[in-house]
Amino acid sequence: MDFDFALGTDPHSEFHQSDEFQDIKGVMHQKLVERIEELGADFVNWPLNVVQRFVAQEVEDFIANHRVPLNATDIQLVVKDLTDELTGLGPLQELMNDDGVADILINGYKEVFIERNGLLQRSKIRFIDNKHLMRIVQRMIAPLGRRVDEGSPMVDARLPNGGRLNVIIPPVSLNGPVVSIRKFRSHPLQASDMLAYGTLNQEMLDFLAHAAEMKCNILISGGTGSGKTSFLNMLAQFIPDGERIITIEDAAELQLLHEHVVRLESRPGGLEGVAEVTARDLLRNSLRMRPDRIIVGEVRGGEAVEMLQAMNTGHDGSMSTIHTNSPRECLHRLEMLLHFGGWQGGEFNLRRQIVGAINLIVQLARLPNGMRRVISISELTGVQDEVVAMQELFRYEPVVNNGREGWVNTGCHPKTPKLKRYTSNPIFLLGGS
């Protein structure tokens, strides 16, 4: 077997991403698997350093026997990649270990994109071929009891570390296997982190912390990737100790540090006859579990009816997120979800229910530069002329003074009794007042 290509030193160089280099790794991987089967070894239970030594010896033997022109740097890279292949997730392992990567998006074996600091960029890693990519996918979903094949070409699951995995394969996908991974932060963002990143300022944080402590019902609105779940998790930290909190999510991501938290997760129906358990089912059941507060990861369906009823019937201080781009659009979407959920009353009563249930809407956005900002905090004040009335308490301004970005306290006095101690304040700039 002959290999003829130029040597490289950069692990992400054009050489190392070439088809020739991927071919040699594929051949070596196959030889490793055959060698392990020949020895009857259970490498899964081997310590990592033992696996590394075994792989290094096998690679050196292969290179010597086939006269493969690799230098020391190339050999180290091959050993690392094949060790990851045997013990981890192959090319994905590097990205999974990188705390700076928030999302991994794979469009077939040659196209891998990542989100870093709020911006998408193309990664230089790649897979050998689509079979290689599918082998890694099957390794990821096997412990979850899920499967993906032509008969069931889509799967959505939560990874053991809390991250989310979505896979869609041919014939539904025309790009080959398409994989989307939303990574899970090992340490959730705290209020101090939000301030440091410029998500909001101290005045707004104090206001929202007081609102959470005083059991205001808060809806966090935002578009894709705006940081709704992270913000919800941060805000929930201001719930006083001693309260019983029940969280309901499609994929469990919230990491509350309170002593008394019950975590519930919906379950999709399966081809094997596994019964579906929806967020609405869990919300109905949670009302029988004596909650002080209910936190819904995201309201996106008929569960909106139960959520509003819970907020209106003694479960003050509940919170949720919703996928919309403005506070007014948030109300329109909420009305639509209530109708989908079977709301039977008139429009006026529906809006009275919304106003009676929700005190504040916090609007998040991801700016073109990748930064996430709270762009509005609005209070629902009533129904006037059959329209929900709102007043904006804080507003983000791209330019407020000397070209600096920041937030404006609009000077409106909160009408919610629990919040009336807050009064007008001057402009607060990003990084100080």
Rosetta blueprint (number, residue, H / E / L):
1 M L
2 D L
3 F L
4 D L
5 F L
6 A L
7 L L
8 G L
9 T L
10 D L
11 P L
12 H L
13 S L
14 E L
15 F L
16 H L
17 Q L
18 S L
19 D H
20 E H
21 F H
22 Q H
23 D H
24 I H
25 K H
26 G H
27 V H
28 M H
29 H H
30 Q H
31 K H
32 L H
33 V H
34 E H
35 R H
36 I H
37 E H
38 E H
39 L H
40 G L
41 A L
42 D L
43 F H
44 V H
45 N H
46 W L
47 P L
48 L H
49 N H
50 V H
51 V H
52 Q H
53 R H
54 F H
55 V H
56 A H
57 Q H
58 E H
59 V H
60 E H
61 D H
62 F H
63 I H
64 A H
65 N H
66 H H
67 R L
68 V L
69 P L
70 L L
71 N L
72 A H
73 T H
74 D H
75 I H
76 Q H
77 L H
78 V H
79 V H
80 K H
81 D H
82 L H
83 T H
84 D H
85 E H
86 L H
87 T H
88 G L
89 L L
90 G L
91 P L
92 L H
93 Q H
94 E H
95 L H
96 M H
97 N H
98 D L
99 D L
100 G L
101 V E
102 A E
103 D E
104 I E
105 L E
106 I E
107 N E
108 G L
109 Y L
110 K L
111 E L
112 V E
113 F E
114 I E
115 E E
116 R E
117 N L
118 G L
119 L E
120 L E
121 Q E
122 R E
123 S L
124 K L
125 I L
126 R L
127 F L
128 I L
129 D L
130 N H
131 K H
132 H H
133 L H
134 M H
135 R H
136 I H
137 V H
138 Q H
139 R H
140 M H
141 I H
142 A H
143 P H
144 L H
145 G L
146 R L
147 R L
148 V L
149 D E
150 E L
151 G L
152 S E
153 P L
154 M E
155 V E
156 D E
157 A E
158 R E
159 L L
160 P L
161 N L
162 G L
163 G L
164 R E
165 L E
166 N E
167 V E
168 I E
169 I L
170 P L
171 P L
172 V L
173 S L
174 L L
175 N L
176 G L
177 P L
178 V E
179 V E
180 S E
181 I E
182 R E
183 K L
184 F L
185 R L
186 S L
187 H L
188 P L
189 L L
190 Q L
191 A H
192 S H
193 D H
194 M H
195 L H
196 A H
197 Y H
198 G L
199 T L
200 L L
201 N L
202 Q H
203 E H
204 M H
205 L H
206 D H
207 F H
208 L H
209 A H
210 H H
211 A H
212 A H
213 E H
214 M L
215 K L
216 C L
217 N L
218 I E
219 L E
220 I E
221 S E
222 G E
223 G L
224 T L
225 G L
226 S L
227 G L
228 K H
229 T H
230 S H
231 F H
232 L H
233 N H
234 M H
235 L H
236 A H
237 Q L
238 F L
239 I L
240 P L
241 D L
242 G L
243 E L
244 R L
245 I E
246 I E
247 T E
248 I E
249 E E
250 D L
251 A L
252 A L
253 E L
254 L L
255 Q L
256 L L
257 L L
258 H L
259 E L
260 H L
261 V E
262 V E
263 R E
264 L E
265 E E
266 S L
267 R E
268 P L
269 G L
270 G L
271 L L
272 E L
273 G L
274 V L
275 A L
276 E L
277 V E
278 T L
279 A H
280 R H
281 D H
282 L H
283 L H
284 R H
285 N H
286 S H
287 L L
288 R L
289 M L
290 R L
291 P L
292 D L
293 R E
294 I E
295 I E
296 V E
297 G L
298 E L
299 V L
300 R L
301 G L
302 G L
303 E H
304 A H
305 V H
306 E H
307 M H
308 L H
309 Q H
310 A H
311 M H
312 N H
313 T L
314 G L
315 H L
316 D L
317 G L
318 S L
319 M E
320 S E
321 T E
322 I E
323 H E
324 T L
325 N L
326 S L
327 P H
328 R H
329 E H
330 C H
331 L H
332 H H
333 R H
334 L H
335 E H
336 M H
337 L H
338 L H
339 H H
340 F H
341 G L
342 G L
343 W L
344 Q L
345 G L
346 G L
347 E H
348 F H
349 N H
350 L H
351 R H
352 R H
353 Q H
354 I H
355 V H
356 G H
357 A H
358 I L
359 N L
360 L E
361 I E
362 V E
363 Q E
364 L E
365 A E
366 R E
367 L L
368 P L
369 N L
370 G L
371 M L
372 R E
373 R E
374 V E
375 I E
376 S E
377 I E
378 S E
379 E E
380 L E
381 T E
382 G E
383 V E
384 Q E
385 D L
386 E L
387 V E
388 V E
389 A E
390 M E
391 Q E
392 E E
393 L E
394 F E
395 R E
396 Y E
397 E E
398 P E
399 V E
400 V E
401 N E
402 N L
403 G L
404 R E
405 E E
406 G E
407 W E
408 V E
409 N E
410 T L
411 G L
412 C L
413 H L
414 P L
415 K L
416 T L
417 P H
418 K H
419 L H
420 K L
421 R L
422 Y L
423 T L
424 S L
425 N L
426 P L
427 I L
428 F E
429 L E
430 L L
431 G L
432 G E
433 S L
